[in-house]
Amino acid sequence: MENIEIHIFGIVESNGKKHFEKVSPERINHKLYFGDNNIFEIISAGWLYGNVSSIKYNGEEQSKNRIGLNIVIYDKEKREIVDSVNVNTFKDSELKINR
């Protein structure tokens, strides 16, 4: 059986509506626009495609850029990033959240 890397990325708004979701064995590049001035730029790539997690909000990096899941929390009411965390899904069997 051939081994492939799978990168999963999704954004879910607070009301549960999905704006973007993609599963790919290759690099994912995507831009999301919210309102007039809010832009999210997302890059997700495993070892073979650049080994990077980048989540930029209006040009400013927010991702922890660590192995595993990198999550950025945006508060729509406050219109700001309120948290950025990482879960190491590769080496951490307890799946602790890292800030």
Protein Blocks (a to p, Z undefined) as FASTA:
>chain_A
ZZddddddddddfkopafbdcddfbdcdddddehjklccddddddfknoopadddeehia
fbfoighjddddddfklopafbdcdddfklmmnopacZZ
